[in-house]
Every structure is written in structure tokens, then in C-alpha cells.
Amino acid sequence: MKPNKFPFSVFGAAVMLVLAGCNLPNTPTASPVLVSPPLANPTPLSDKPTPQLPSPTPTEITTPASPTPTLNGPAIQHLAAGQAIDITYIHMVDVDTGWGIGGLNKASDNIFRTQDGGATWRDITPPQPVPPPGVNLVAIGAFLDASIGWVAYGGQDYPPLPYAYVWYTQDGGTTWQYSAIDSSVSPEAFSPWFIDFVDGQHGWLMFYLGAGMSHNYVALFDTTDGGATWTDILDPYTDGGIQSFLKTGMVFVDAQTGWLARDGHGVDPIPHIFRTSDGGGTWERIDLPTPATEPTFYEKWACGTYSPNTFSAQSVVVAMKCLNVDDFKTEKDYVYSTTDGGSTWQAYLLPDTYKMGEGLLFLNPQTGLALGRKIFRTDNGGQTWMLAGEVFWDGQFIYMDIGHGWAVARNPDTGEIALVRKSSTDGPWRILHPVVAP
């Protein structure tokens, strides 16, 4: 199963959680070691708004082959043992072992690893240099298993830093190497948005470049050597047909096949998803048919696609969120699935009480969860749904199976954040109090 990878900054909210205490193991920890040469302090980002990018002109942009830039200056500091931390993104590989992004005061610049289900975390942050004053670094990550992972750093300010640095480890964060991606493809912004790997060699990294006139500009880079080098395969100058509208999810199933979801918010009346068969260089738009029982549905509803979940080169399940065009508040959501690469689709209505939160997470083609304030479960590919739980927060979820789940929970009104876990199908969500392991 290849669920959609979440973008950085996490999603959603926390409040009204069932509390549970946690014990700290006395596990020794080793500090990460810089394997590549030390890296140059980047120039500060500004706070100016993002203007529209200039009209595209046919130009080929390539990443400089050499040398890899170096950084000087202190690295992001590891946090002391016993320090309480916020986890803002979580990825578990089994019921005990996982990776996290977080830090102090809801920051997302430290990298952590847990071996006790999320109670304690080793700080394994790579030696990414401390940014200049006023610049907030945010990390996104892709984690293949308990040992192999990639982390990309970017700022949320403008203009972009000269380079984006991508760190990779094969030993659970004990040592790190890095590569650098030239940001000159865009003068306005260059923030890591989605990252995905299908194996230890093939990966993709999408950057947000700016917005304007119904466009949401991105650049897409790929690697075929595990992150040692990256190639610019798509940007506003080569387009690929994907530059309009908000991108909501990107996931690859193999070295050639990937899916990209987006939301046209009614400006584009036909909801659709993109599929690539050449590793991301070109994308084919696939329009979704109206639900069989409502042939005029798109005349009354503005729809977009979210949360692609892939199981093979031909099989994908995707959520479709729709708002009534009369008020843009009334919501109706569907699950669409295909087993022939998008030639035909099955559409199933999600329960009326479901409101799109984090979309869909399918554990296999038949078993899936619709994740929101109310959580619904299907065991027949979305044909029918049953209520599986209710929470009072929004969140970024991950499940190992139906009974074992974690969420970064957020309260959108107060900004409160918490890490929560459930350990049985019918059990409650219990709050964890993550701290740095000794």
C-alpha cells in the first residue's frame, strides 16, 4: 500500500484528549555525524508577498552538476534529554518504531526517531545550518523503513535561499549525507512541498514556487541514486499541464508511475487527477465522471481530488471533496477508485456526516478509513462505510492497521497541538507527552 505522503507543516488540530502517562526508557543515543563536507550560510529570506511568476517561455533549466555547495556555521542544535517536544509530523514503520519532525514551540526543524511507540524520541537532526535571524526552516521527510530516510529543508519566507539541502541516512539517523538543489528556477519562492520515494534509489521532490491568476507554480525534481543528485524534470518553463490550481497530493507507485491530485475550486468545473507514466516528466489529465446517479452533479458542485492511495501501476483510490456552488459551505464527498489506470472509475458516496479532514487512508484496496472529526471505515473498497470513531480535533493520521494509529492533533481555534495514539480498534485516543530520550 502506498498512501499519499503528507506535505510539511502538518494539518489539523488538538483538544479534549484522553490522557495517559508514559515511562522513559534509558536508551543511549548517538549524535548524527556529518558525512559530507560542511555546508555556506544561506542568505536570509524576506517577508514580501509572492508576486505572480512571469509568463513561461520555453527554456531548459538544469541543476548544476558540481560542486555541491558547502555551509559554514553552527548546525541546528540537538535538544537535551528530558526536554518536552512537539511532534508536528509522524511516520511509523511498525507499532514501536517511527520517525518524527518537530521541535520546540510547534517548530518543524528537528528530526526525531522513536522506538517505544512515540513516548520518547532520539534527536537525530542532521547538521543543517541554523538559518539567519527571522527565517523559519521547515522540514519535510520521506521514510522508507526503520533505517532509510530523506529530509528536505526549506523556508516559508521569500525570496528563496540559493539552495535547498536534502539530507539522507541509511542508519536511522546516526549519520547523514546531503545534496543541494539550485533554487534559481524561481526568483519568488522555493519551498519543499511533497517528497516521495518508492525504493532506496528513486524519489521525487516537489517545490512550491508561488501563485497567481489561478496558478500554483511548482517544480519537480527526481533522483535515481538515492538522493545523491537531483534533476529538474518539470517547472513552469516546461509546464507539464499541472501548474494551475492547488496540488493536494502526490504519490508514486514505481519508478515510472505516479499520481497527482489537485483542486480547481470550481474554476475548473471538471474534477480530475493526473497520471505520469514516465517518472514525472509528463502528466496525463484524467477527468473523473459524474456519479452514476447524478449526471448533472458538476453543475451544482465544485469538486477537487485529494489523498491518492496507490496499490499498483493501474490501481488508485482518491477522495473527491465537493462544495455546493450556492454557498460553498455545504459539503458532499465521494471516494473514486480505478483498477485500469483511470480508464474506468467506481464512485461511492461517503456518509453525509463526514466532512473532509485528512481525506482517505487505505490499508489495502478493500480496507480504508475516511479521516475527519468523524472517522469512517470501509471493508469493501468504499461501497459502504461504518462509523469507527469521533474526535474533537483535526490531525495528521497514520495507521499500522485498523487497531493501531497515531495522530498529530491540532485545535484550529487555539493552535494547541498534541501527539495522540490508539492501541485497539475500539479503544480511545490517548495523549502522549513526547520527550527527548537520553
Beta strands, then each sheet from edge to edge (+ up, - down):
strand 1: 18-19
strand 2: 33-34
strand 3: 86-92
strand 4: 98-103
strand 5: 110-114
strand 6: 120-123
strand 7: 137-143
strand 8: 149-155
strand 9: 163-169
strand 10: 175-182
strand 11: 191-197
strand 12: 203-212
strand 13: 215-223
strand 14: 231-234
strand 15: 246-252
strand 16: 258-263
strand 17: 272-276
strand 18: 284-287
strand 19: 301-310
strand 20: 316-324
strand 21: 331-338
strand 22: 346-349
strand 23: 359-362
strand 24: 368-371
strand 25: 374-378
strand 26: 386-390
strand 27: 394-401
strand 28: 404-410
strand 29: 417-422
strand 30: 430-432
strand 31: 435-436
sheet 1: 1+ 30+ 29- 28+ 27-
sheet 2: 2+ 10+ 9- 8+ 7-
sheet 3: 3+ 4- 5+ 6- 31-
sheet 4: 11+ 12- 13+ 14-
sheet 5: 15+ 16- 17+ 18-
sheet 6: 19+ 20- 21+ 22-
sheet 7: 23+ 24- 25+ 26-
end
